[in-house]
Amino acid sequence: MARNILILGASYGSLLATKLLMAGHNVTLVCRRKTAELINREGTEVRIKLRDEAVHRAIMSRDLPGRLDASPPEDVDLERYDLVGLAMQEPQYANHTIRVLLIRIAEARLPCLSIMNMPPLPYLKRIPAFARMDLEEAYTNAQVWERFEPGLVTLCSPDPQAFRPPEEAANVLHVGLPTNFKAASFEDPAHSALLRELEAGIDAVTLDGKDVPVKLRVFDSLFVPLAKWSMLLTGNYRCITPHEPRSIRDAVHQDLALSRSIYEHVDAIARRLGADPADQVPFEKYAGAAESLLKPSSAARAVARGAPFIERVDLLVKLIGDQLGMPNAEIDRTVEVVDTRLDERIVPG
């Protein structure tokens, strides 16, 4: 049965969209009007490397069994959709037209699968340990999430590494590390069954008889997606330096012992919140994957471009650690560097 999926964000979101299209589902990407016109005219192109192949394949949406279209937020008809994917960077949800669409999504009570690094606040409310924590400071505008029922929001760890090549059009995405999306289940078993249906459909896809990487994996534990926090605090945010950004590989491997200490501290925070060690990814596995991550993280690239806001998982983890009585000097140092770089964007009035 073909499902209709709405995905907010046409950059990283096009990766999940392509996997869904390959499984025969229909997807609408929400983006700027100019980008929507490009996608509706030419489709999307996702470049991904299959196992044991040296060259990336170009997967064109026009060649896939599912139907793809794109729309600016103000033109979306929500009655069409079974599921909403949240694939924009967290600061983008503060945009007025996106906020209006979020209000409509919340009022329609559509199940939402976030593939943001920054977990939506309603998702955190599903975890009892967060009940008394004050975390709103880490969000660009925490009020955008107020109307959502926690049980209708789940989180999917965006582990695959992908980027838009700067020399290409806005409908092209290059996948550098084709790992899996790891989603927590919904509160409602019917919504979780939908996720598992999508998981099975993506699993069955082949290309020229070969398996296609980047799967959707669904877990009962709410903590599995939070395993990404250790990776973000050890690698992604430490790509941001007082000067030029560095690659994830250099951030992790320049001082491997220090990286391990940060990674294990964030893992310990997750366990204090209720995570099982089985929910987490061993440091050795992450460090091995980081060897191939030769570019700065998206957060570091955004800071280097002069972005005034980025997702602040670094600040979120600091706030959680502080309120649990588990501060960490290296995390504090990272937050200070990011704060300083972002403050440089503020022009005195």
N, C-alpha and C positions, 0 to 999 in steps of 0.2 A: 504494500500500500504506500503510495507516494504521500509524503508529508510536506507541509508548507512551512518553511522556516524563515523567520525574519532575523537578519543579522545586522546590528548597528556597528558600522565600521567596515570599509571596503578594502583596507590594506591587509592587516593580519587576518581579518575576517574572511578574506577570499580563500585562505588555506582551508579552513573548516568548510566553507561553502563548496569548494571543489570536491572535497571528500564526500559531502552529502550529494552533490550532483552526480558523482560517479556511482553512487548507490541508488540513483533514480529519484531522489527527492527534489523538490522545487525550492529555490532560495531567492529572497529579495535582499539585496545589500543596501543599507542606508548610508548615504554619503552626500557630499556637496553636489549641487545640481550639475555642474560642469563634468564632474567625475561620473555621475549617473548617466549623463548623455553619452559619454565615452563608452561606458560598459554596455549600455543598451545598444550601442552601434556596433561595437567590436567584441564584446564579451571580455572575459578575463583570461590571463595566462599565468599559470603557476608552474615554476620550474623546480623539479624535484629529482633527486637521484635515487634510482632503484638499487636494491642490494646487488653488489658485485658488478655494477656498471660504473664506468669512469666518467661518463658525461651526464649532465642533467637532462631529463626529459622535459619538454614543454607540453603541459596539459592545458588544452584550450577548452573553455567552458562550452563553446559552440559545438564541440564534438561529443559531448556527454549526454547521457539519457535524461538527466534532470533539466528543468527549465530555470534559467537565471534571468533576473531583471534587477534593476537598481532604481532607487528613488531618493529624492531629498526628503528630510523628515516630515515636512509639512504635508506631503502628498500620500503618506502611508495609510492604507485602509486595513485596520487591525483585524477585521472580521475574517480575513483569509487565513490566519496563521495558527499553527498548533504549538509553536515554541518560539521564544525570542532568544537570540544570542547577543550578549553584550561584549563587543570586541573592540570598542574604542579605548583610548587611553583615558584614565579616570578624569583628568581635568576637562576633557571635551564634553562631559555630561553637564557642565555648568553653562554651556551655550544655551541661549534662550529657546531656540527651536528644538534642540534635543531635550531640554527640560520639559517642554510641553508634550513631546512624544512620550517621555518617561511617565508623565502623569497619566496619559491615556493608557499606556501599557499596564500600569498599576491598577487603574480603575477597571480595566478589562479582565484582570486577574489571570493574565497569561503566565505560564511558567517561564522563568528566565534562567538561562544558563550563562553565567559570566565566564568569559575567557580573558579577563583582565588579570594582571599581576596584583592589582589592588583589590582586595575582596570587598564587594559592596557591604555596607553596614548591615543591611537586613540579614545577610548570610552569617555574619559574626554573631548576630543575636540568636542564632540557632545553637550556639555553643554556650552552655551555662557559665563557663569561666569568664566570659566577657560581660556578663550582666551588669556588673557595677563599675566597669572600666570607662574612663573618659578618653575616647580616641578620636573625637571629631577634628582635633587640630591637624591630624594627618591628611584630612580630605580637603580638596579644593573648595567644595561646597557640600557639606554633609546633608543639607536640607533636601537635596534632590532625591534622596532615598527614603524620605519619611513616609511616603504613601504605600510602600511595598510591604506585603505580608512576608515575614521571614520564611515561612514554609514554601513560598512560591519562588524562592531564589536559591540557586545552588551555584557552586563554584567549580570551574574546570581549570586545572593548572596549565598555563600556556607554555609547556616545556619545549615544543618545537621552536627552533630559532629560524626566523625568516625576516627578510627586509625587502623594501622596494629599491631596486637598483637606481641610483640617482640619475643615470643617463637615460632611463626608460620612462615610458608613459605611466600614468597612475593606475593602469589596470594590469601591471606586471608585478609578480611577487617571486622572489628567489628564496628557496628553502635551503638554509645552510646546515641545519642539524635536524633531520627528520625523525624526531622522537614522538612520543604519544601524548595526546590530550588525556589528562586524568581527572575525571569528574566525580564529585560526590553525588549521592542520590538525593532526590527530592524528599520532602516530608510525605507527600501524597504518593502511595504506591502506583497509582495510575500514571503519574508524571514520570516516576522512575522507570516504569515499564516502557514508556515512550523513549527514554534515553537508551535503554537496553536494546530496543528495536533498532534505533539508529546505529548503535554499536555493532550489532550483528550484521546490518546491511553494509556498513563500511568494511567490516572484516572480510566479507565475501568478495570484495572488488579485486579484480586482477587487471593487468595491462599487458597485452600480448602474452597472456598465460602466466605472468609474473605477479607476485605479491607487491602491493603498493604500500610503502611505509606511511606513517602518521595515522595511527588508529585512535579511536575514541574508546577509552576504558572507563567503566563505571564502577564505583566502589561504594560500599555501605558506610564507610567511615567518613566523617566530616573533615578529618584531619589530613587525608591523603593530599589534597591540593595545597595544603600549607607547607608541605615538604619543599616547595619552590622557594620559600622564604630564606632558607639556609643558602641556597644558590644565589639568590639576589643580593643578599648582604655580603657574601663572600666574593662574588664576582662582579655582577652588574653595576652596583652602586660604587664599588671601588674602582671602576673604570673612570669615574669622575675625579679629577685631580685639580689642584689649584691652577694648573696650567692646561696643557693639551690632554685630551682623553687618551687612555691606553686601552689595549685590547682586553677582552675577558681573560684570554690565556695569560697575559702578563700580570693582570691583577691577581690571578689565582696562584701562578707558579713563580712569581718573583720571590715570594717568601712562603713556601708551602706549609711550614709549621705554623705561621701566623694565620694563614688561610684556614687550616684545619681547626685552630682554636676558635675562630669566629664561627665557622660552620657548626661545630659541635655545641657551641653556646646557644645558637639559634635553635638547634635541634632540642636542646635541653629546655628551652622556653616552651616549645611546642609540646613536649612531654608533660611539663607542668600544667599546661592547659588541658591535657587529657589525651594527647596523641600516644599511640602505641609505637614502639620502635619499628614494628613491621610497616607502619605508615610512611617511614622515612627512607631516604636514599643514602646509602653509605657514601662517605666523603671520597673514598677511592674511586667510586664509579663517576661521581661528579667531576673530580679532578681529571680523570681520563677523558671525559667528554670535553672539558674545557681546553684540552690540548688543541682541538680543532677550531676553537672560536677565536679567529684571528682579527676580528673587528671589535671596536668598542660597542658596548651595549646601546640599545635604542635610547635609554635615559641619558647616557653620556653624549650620544650624538645630538640629542635634542638640546642639551645644555650648551654644547659647542655651537649650535646654530643660533643660540640666543633665546630659546624658549623661556617664557616667564614662569611657567608651571610645568611640572612633571609629576608622574605618579610617585608618591612618597612612601613606599613600603619600608624604606630605611627608617623613616620617622615613626611609622606605625609600630614596627618591631621595637624601637627604642622605648616608645610610650608603654607598650605591653610589658617589656622587661622591667622598666622602672616601677610599674605598678604591681608587679609580682615580687619586687625586691631582688631582681636579677639584672642590675645594670652591667654594662660592659664598656670599657674605655675605648676599645676599637670601634664599636658601633657608634658611640658618642662622637668619635673623631670623624667617621664617615658622614654622619648627619651634619656636623659643623662645616665640613667641606662643601656639601651640597647646599646647605643654607647660604653660605658665603657666595657661591657661584650664582645662585638664584637671586640673591640680594643685589648683585651687580647689575641685574636687569632693571632695577627700580631707579627711575630717573627722578631726582628731587623736584618737588613742585615749587 
